[in-house]
């Protein structure tokens, strides 16, 4: 006869073993975990940078662009679709429909928007008189970011 405590221990061990069957060692699949894309770009006066990326799953996307000088005039836009620097220069800043935009003096430039799956573009613009090093951060269900491409506005 198995003592009562031993029987309970055996049932507990069997329950734990069944609960872990098929776990695969990963608590959450990668598609359910928000990711971060970040980097830096140096922008001369009246220059812009374009970073194309993919949204893998609909949800909220947050962006943050920061720079050194409190007197700089750095703005950011989030566009639907992938935009090249040439399209932005020739078609204006609206080669893709804007999802969110920030044109306020002061740092940092922060955006938050509901996004759908597909290609998107972050545009960073230096309207200031000095060259600035800008850091950017995208947080959401994002992947596949291109390196920043820069150009003069005009």
N, C-alpha and C positions, 0 to 999 in steps of 0.2 A: 504494500500500500504506500502511495506517495503522500508525504506529509502535505498538509494544506498549503503551507508557504511555498514548498517546492512546486506544487501544481500551478499556483498563481505565477510564479517566476517563469515556468515553461510557457504559459499562455501569453505573458507579457513579451517574452522573447519571440514567440511566433508572430504576434501582432506587429512588433517592430520590424521583423524580417519581411512581412507582407507589405508593410507601408513603404519600405525602401525598394521593393522590387520594381524595376523599370524606371528608376529615377535617372539613370544615365549620368549621374554626377553633376549635372548642371541645374542649379535652382531656378533659373529663368532663361528662356530662349532669347538669343540676341535681338530678335525683331521686336521684343517687348521692352527693351531697355533704351531709354534716350541716350544719345551720344553727343559728343562735343567735337566741333571742328574749330581750331584756332590757329592763329598765325599773326605775322606782322607784315607791314608793307610801308615803304618810304614813299611819301607823296610830296612832290614839289608844289609850289604855289600854282593854283588853278590846274591841278592834275586830279585824275580820278583813278580808282582801282575797281576791277570787276572780279568777283569770285563766283564761279558757277558751282552748284552743288545739287544733289538730289535729296528730295524728301521721300523717305521710304514708306511712311505711314502717316495718314492724316493726324493732325493734332496741333499743339501749340508750339510755335518756334520763337525762341528768344534770341536776340542779337545784342551785342554790346561792342561798341567801338570806343577806344580810349586813345589818348595821345598825350604828349608832354606838356605843351604850353597851354595855360588857361586862357590865353588871348587868341588862340587859333580858332578858325571857323571851319570845323569839320562836320559834314552832314552825311547821313546814310539813308539808303533806300533798299527795300526788299521788293524784288520784282518776280512776278510769275513767269516761268519759262527761262530757258537758257539764252542769255544775251551776250553777244561778242562785243568787244570794245568798239569795233568799227560800226556795228549797228547802233550802239548808244551815241557815238559821235555823229553819225549821219541822220539818225531818226530822233535825236534828242534823248533825254533821259528816260523816255517812255517806250523803249523797244518791246517791253513786256508790261502788262498792266501792273501798276504799283499795288502792293499789298499793304505796305506800311512805309512811312517816310518820316524823317525827323530833320527839321531845318532850324533848330533853336541854337542860339549861342550858348556855350557852356559845355562842359564835359561831364561824363561821357555821353555818347549818343546811344540810347537804348530803345530797342523796338521789341514788340511782342505781337504776334499775329497768329490767327488760325490759318493753317495751311493744308492743302490737299497733296496727295502723292504726286510726284513728278519733278521736273527740273525747275530750279529757282536761281535767282541771281542776287547777290549782295553787292551794292555799289557804295563805295566810300569816296567822298569828294572833299578836296581841300580848297576852300574858297579863301583861305588866308594868304598873307604875304610871305610867309616863311615855309620852308620845307619841314614836314612833320613825319615822325615815325608813329604809325598807328598800329595798335594791336586790335584784333577782332576775335570774337568768340560767337559761334553759332551753337545753340543747344536745342535739341529736339530729336526727332527720328530722322537723322541726316547722315549722308555718306557721299563719297565720291567727289570731294571738293577739288577744284582745279587750283593751281597756284595763282596768286593775284596777277592780273595783267594790268599794266598802267599806261596812261596816255595823258597828253595835255587835253584840256577841255575844248580849246579852240584851235 
